[in-house]
Structure formats: C-alpha cells, structure tokens
Amino acid sequence: MIGFFKIMMCYRLAVRKDRNTFWLAWLLITVGVSSPAYSEPFIPPQDEHVLERVVRGTRFNQGALLKTAKLEEAIALAREYIELSRHSGDPRFNGRAEALLAPWSEQRPVPSVVLLLRATVRQHRHDFDAALEDLERVIAMEPRNAQALLTHATINQVVGDYTAARSSCLRLHGIASDLTTVACPWRNANYLLNTET
C-alpha cells in the first residue's frame, strides 16, 4: 500500500514538473518512509565516552573573569551569555550569566544594570516574581529605563496583571521609540481581546 502511494505521489509530481522533480520526490519519499521512526537509546560503551562537546561560544575566559572581573567586563560577558541562550535555547548560558552577576548581586546597593540582567535571566527561567522584584528596584532607581519598563510590561502581561502591564507601557511614552511606545499597549490590548473569547 505504501509503495503504491509513493508511486502515485511521484507520478503526480513528475506530470506537473519535470523528470528531475520526479526523482527528487521519489528519493525524499523513499527515505522518509523507510527511515525508522523510533530508535534505541544510546548507551555509551565506556564511562569516559564524551557525549557532547560544549562550545564556549564567547571570546572571554570565564574562570579568569570570575577571579579578577571588573563590573563592565562581567556585564559584557553576561549579556553575551544571555544572547547565546536566546539564540541557542540552551539554558546553561543563562546560568553562566547569573554566576557572573552573583558577586555584584551581593553589593549594596546592587547596580541597576546587574538587577536588569538578573531579571532577564529570571524571566527566562520563569521565575516571574523574582524578575518583577528586580525590575521594580531598577525602575525605582531609574524611572526612565526603557528596557526595564518594557520587560516589566511583558512579564506582567504573561502573568495576567494587565493593569500593571498597561501602566508600564504608558510610562514608555517619550522614553522609547515611537514604535515601541505604540506597540506595547496595543499588544497588551490585543492579548486581552484574544483571551476574552
């Protein structure tokens, strides 16, 4: 039955296109249907077997940085790790960013940029309460910090506090770009309309 289906699909494609398309379709269908859908789990032959090589992904030496870091260097590397986590989907990079920020999280007062980056890491971990707490501290120190206000609005929308999200969006007026200022409350209102149905 599957063979007949393959032949019919390839014939239809060949009639519509050309001979090369026919053979390409035949190859794709054959490989797709004949490949196993399930496979056995991989069990390493020895304990020393390397399962994965983790790419550093950065131009910095984190070990040396943790020992002698300046705030600016740690911030730059933490931002790089957060971006790597966003692009790769690998949460380990967020853990590295958090480890870099830890020494400055103990300072009093905690620098606002550290709080903002820590809030971003916490948001990615879905620790929304802690992220909102950090963002509120940033906003108290820097009421015109557009990134803090936008992240605050986003998290409040996610947790369902639409009033707080709208308030943060409205505070962006005159701080952020016009597009951001318009899109933030619109997105919030659009989300509300879609959830009420």
N, C-alpha and C positions, 0 to 999 in steps of 0.2 A: 504494500500500500504506500509506504513512504517513497519507494523507488518511483512509482507512478506519479506521485505528487511532484517529486523532483523533476522528472522529465517534462511534465506539463508546465511547471513554472519556467524552466529553461526554454522550452519551446515558445512560450508566450513572449519572453524577453527577446529571444532571437528574432521572432517575427517582427517585433516592434523596433528593434535596434539593428545591430549588425552581428556578424559571426563572433567577433571578439567579446561582445557583451554576453553572448550565449555561453562561451567557455568560462568567462569570469563568473557568471551566475552559477554555472554547474559546479565550479570549484568551491565557491562560497557555500552553496547549499550542501554539498557533499561533506565538506569539512565541518560545517555547523551541525549537521545531523549525526555524523559519525563520531564526533568527539564526545567523550564521556561527560555526563552532567555532574557526576559526583566522583570524588577521588578519595583515596585513603589519606588519613592524616600523616604528615611527615614526622617520622621519629628519627632524631639524629642518631647516627651509628655510634658516636662516642660523645662523652660529656664535653670534650674540648671542641666539638664541631661548632663553627661560627654560623649562627642563624642569620644575622644581619650585621652589616657594617653601617654604622650611623655616620652620616655625613655631617661634618662640623657645621657647614653652612654659613660660617662667619669668618671674617678675617682677623678676629681677635682671639687671644688666648685667655679663656675664661678663668683658668686656675690662677694665672698671674694677676689677672684683673681683680679677683676676689681679695687677694692679699694686699694690693697696693692701689686700689682703684680710687680715682677721683670721681666725683659725682657726675661730671659731664661725660666721662668715658662709660660709666655704668649705665647712664641714661641712653646713650647712643647704642650700646650693645643690647640693652633691654628692648628698645624699640625694634632693633633688627630681629631679635628673637620673636617678638610679638608678630611682626610681619611674616616671618618664616612659618609661624604657627598658623596664621590665617591662610597663607598660600598652600601649605602642605597638608593642613588638617591634623598635624602632629601636636598633641597637647604637651609633649615633653619640652618643646621650646618655650611654652608659657611657664613651665616650672623653672626653667633656667632663668627666664626674665625675673620671676619672683625671687629666686635665690640672689640674683644680683641686686635687687632692690631692698632686700632684707636688712642690710646694715643701716640704711638710711631710714627705714621704717621705724627704727628704734630711737632715732633722734627726736628731740622736742624743740621746736615744732618740726613735724615731718614736712619736708619740702613739698610744695603743691604738685610739682611735676612727678614726684615719686607716688603721691596719692593718686594722681590721674592714671599713671601707668599701672599701678597696682589694681585700681578699679577696673581697668580694661582686662587685666588677667582674670580678675574675679568674675567679671561678666562672662568671659569665655568659659569659665568653669561652672557657670550658672549659680554662682554664689551672689545672687542679686542683692540681698540685704546688705552684705558687707560692701559690695560695689557702690550701692547708693549712699552708704555711710561715708565712704571715701570721697565720693563726688560732692556730697553736701559740704564736706570740710573744704574741698577745693573751691567751691562756689562761695563759701563764706569768706575765704581768703582773697579770691579773685572773682568778683561778681560778673566780670565781663569775659570770662574764659569760655569761648565758644565751644571748644571741644568738650569741656565738662558739661555744659548745658545740653548739648546735643546728645551726648551719651546718657545723661540723666533722663532726658525725654525718651530716648529709645528704651532704656531699661524699664521706666515706669509704664510705657506702653505694653511691654512684654508681660509685666506682672499684673496689668489690668488697672493701674491707677491713672486713668485718662485725664483727670483734673491736673495732677502733678505734671504729666507729660505735656499737656497744653500750656501750663504755666511756664515750663522750661522753654518750650518752643517760642512763646511770645517774648521771652526775655532775649532771644537771639536777634530781635529787630535792632538794626544799627550796629550789630557786632559781627555777624556772619555775612556771607554773600547773600544777595537777593534771592538766589535760587534756593539756598538752604533755608532762609527765613520763610519763604513761601511753601516749600515742600514739607517742612517739619509739621506744621499744624494740619496741612492738607492730608498728609499720610495718617496722622492721628485720627482725623475726622473720617477718612476713608475706611480705616480699620474699624471704627465704631459702627459705621453703616453696614459693613460686611458681617460683623458679629451679631448684629441685632436681628438678622433674618433667620 
